Amino acid sequence: MKTSDFIERLAEALDAESSELEGETILDTLEGWDSLGHLATIAMVDELFGKTVSAMSLRRCRTVAELMDLACGEVTP
């Protein structure tokens, strides 16, 4: 998956603008990165990749890039 596609889907899940997100964006600075945002992200990862991600794993992610690595492994620019 391309990074831009992942960022667009993440922005939808967090009710944010994709232009606000890049790989180095700190997740805790995002208004939508709360318990509902976590649930929406878990659902997005399940839908896109058929992969179950725990809330604990999400909390370990500090940046969008770390979240991408968790969700889909390698991404392309």
N, C-alpha and C positions, 0 to 999 in steps of 0.2 A: 504494500500500500504506500502511496506517496504521502509524504509528510503533510502536504497541503490538504489532501483529502482527510487525513486523520484530524488535523486541526479544525477543519470545517465541521466535521461530525462532533468533535469535542465541544466546539463553540455552541452548537445546537443543544447538546446535552446540558451545558452549563448556562444556557440563555445568555451568551456573551457574543460579542462581535469577533469574528475570526481574525480581523485586523489587530485585535488586542493580544493575540496569542502567537508565540513563537517558541522554539525549542527551549530557550533559556528563561521563559516566563515562570516565575515562582507561583505555584498553584495556590498557596495560602494568601496571595495578594488578590485573587479573583473573588469577586462578590459571590459568584455562584458555586464556589468550592466549599460547600457545606454538606450536611447529611443528605439533603435531597440531591445535590450535585453528585455526591458519591454514588447514590443509588442509580442515578441516570447514567453515570459513567460505567458502572458495573453492567447495566442493561445494554449499553452501547457496545461494550467489548464482547458480551455474550452474543449479541446480534451479528456483529461484524466478523468475529473470529471464532465463534463457538467455544469460547474459552471462559471458564469461571475464574473471576478475580475476587479475592476476599477484600473486605473493608480494611483489614490490617495491612494488606499489601498496598492498597491505595494510600493509606496514611504514611507509608514509608517513602512514597514518591514526593520529591520536592519540586521538580520542574516538569514542564510539559514533555520534554525529551525523555525523562525517566518514566513517565506514564506511557509514552509510546513504546518504549523498550519493554515494559511490563506487558502491555496489551498485545503487541504484535511482533516483538523481536526486532528484526531489521526492518528499517523503513528506507525509502528512497527519497532523495531531495525533490 
